[in-house]
Amino acid sequence: MVSPEALYVFTLLNLVDIMTTVEGLRKGAYEANPTARWFLEKFGTAGLFILKYFGMGAVVLAGAVGGNLEFSIWVCNIVLSVVSGWNSFTILRLRRKQ
């Protein structure tokens, strides 16, 4: 059983990642992840939601196969925290240049 906290944080961090990515792109940043870049080019912002949907499915599958879904979710939470932090840093850096 996965704790509600793990799922709340996972959902929140995915949304923060999307929001900071979109804001960064608006400020002049570029998408470094080639897969995400492809989804953005093909589907626009909706592509990020599509990618996140498949990414969440991959986490669930990996956790189910590995036998520890909650651990997989918390590892993703750590990665998403770092990515969102980097996105926020990039946004602040780009604001200073303007």
Beta strands, then each sheet from edge to edge (+ up, - down):
end
